Amino acid sequence: MDSSTVVTEGQTLLDIALREYGDVAAVFRLAEDNGLAITDALQPGQVLGLSLTRIARPELVQYFAQRQQMINTGSLPPTGPEPTTGLIDHDDNDHDPTDFH
């Protein structure tokens, strides 16, 4: 490895691949180089090795570096509709009072 990076709170391998290599497709090589699966959770303070010869889009790497910008999508709240609690039957046509607890 040519360099390394220290994981911060909420970072994923995708975040690091984008920031350090300029391409999310680099996540596969980043994971392989560090003996990880692409879905592995990272721990703050964990050190990951980087291969500087694998930079795909130097202009993106430079963009993030100049701004000292970290990408931490793992700490974002989930999006989408709130889960419905107590729903047993999704049949909207029967309106049975036993559908809900």
C-alpha positions as CSV (number, residue, x, y, z in Angstrom):
1,M,0.0,0.0,0.0
2,D,1.2,3.5,-0.9
3,S,-0.8,5.4,1.8
4,S,-3.5,4.9,4.4
5,T,-6.6,6.6,5.7
6,V,-8.2,6.6,9.1
7,V,-11.9,5.8,9.2
8,T,-14.1,8.4,10.9
9,E,-17.6,8.0,12.5
10,G,-20.2,6.8,10.0
11,Q,-17.9,6.1,7.1
12,T,-18.5,3.2,4.8
13,L,-16.1,1.7,2.2
14,L,-18.1,3.4,-0.5
15,D,-17.5,6.8,1.1
16,I,-13.7,6.1,1.3
17,A,-13.6,4.8,-2.3
18,L,-15.2,8.0,-3.5
19,R,-13.0,10.3,-1.5
20,E,-9.7,8.5,-1.9
21,Y,-10.1,7.1,-5.5
22,G,-12.7,9.3,-7.0
23,D,-14.9,6.4,-8.0
24,V,-17.4,4.2,-6.0
25,A,-16.4,1.2,-8.3
26,A,-13.1,1.2,-6.4
27,V,-14.9,-0.1,-3.4
28,F,-14.3,-3.7,-4.6
29,R,-10.5,-3.2,-4.8
30,L,-10.4,-1.2,-1.5
31,A,-12.2,-4.1,0.3
32,E,-10.0,-6.7,-1.3
33,D,-6.8,-4.8,-0.5
34,N,-7.8,-4.6,3.2
35,G,-9.3,-8.1,3.6
36,L,-12.8,-6.8,4.0
37,A,-16.2,-7.5,2.4
38,I,-17.8,-4.4,0.8
39,T,-20.6,-4.6,3.3
40,D,-18.4,-4.8,6.4
41,A,-19.0,-2.1,9.0
42,L,-16.0,0.1,9.7
43,Q,-14.9,1.3,13.1
44,P,-13.8,4.9,13.8
45,G,-10.0,4.9,14.0
46,Q,-9.6,1.8,11.8
47,V,-6.7,2.3,9.4
48,L,-7.2,1.2,5.8
49,G,-4.4,0.9,3.2
50,L,-4.7,2.8,0.0
51,S,-3.0,2.2,-3.4
52,L,-2.4,5.6,-5.0
53,T,-1.9,3.9,-8.4
54,R,-5.7,3.1,-8.4
55,I,-7.0,6.7,-8.4
56,A,-9.7,6.7,-11.1
57,R,-10.7,10.3,-11.1
58,P,-8.0,12.6,-9.7
59,E,-10.1,15.7,-10.1
60,L,-12.7,14.3,-7.6
61,V,-9.9,13.3,-5.2
62,Q,-8.5,16.8,-5.4
63,Y,-11.9,18.4,-4.9
64,F,-12.5,16.6,-1.6
65,A,-8.9,17.1,-0.5
66,Q,-8.9,20.8,-1.1
67,R,-12.0,21.2,1.0
68,Q,-10.9,18.7,3.6
69,Q,-14.3,17.2,3.1
70,M,-15.2,13.9,4.6
71,I,-18.0,11.7,3.3
72,N,-19.9,9.9,6.1
73,T,-23.1,8.4,4.6
74,G,-23.2,5.6,7.2
75,S,-24.4,8.0,9.8
76,L,-27.3,9.3,7.8
77,P,-30.8,8.4,9.1
78,P,-32.7,5.9,7.1
79,T,-35.1,7.3,4.5
80,G,-38.5,6.2,3.3
81,P,-41.8,5.8,4.9
82,E,-42.1,5.2,8.6
83,P,-42.9,1.5,9.3
84,T,-46.5,0.8,10.3
85,T,-46.8,-0.8,13.6
86,G,-49.5,-3.3,14.4
87,L,-50.6,-3.9,10.8
88,I,-51.3,-7.6,10.3
89,D,-53.2,-7.6,7.0
90,H,-52.4,-5.4,4.0
91,D,-55.8,-6.0,2.4
92,D,-57.3,-2.5,2.2
93,N,-60.6,-3.8,0.9
94,D,-61.8,-5.8,3.8
95,H,-61.5,-3.2,6.6
96,D,-61.6,-5.9,9.3
97,P,-61.0,-4.5,12.8
98,T,-58.8,-7.4,13.6
99,D,-56.2,-6.1,11.1
100,F,-54.7,-4.0,13.8
101,H,-53.6,-4.9,17.3
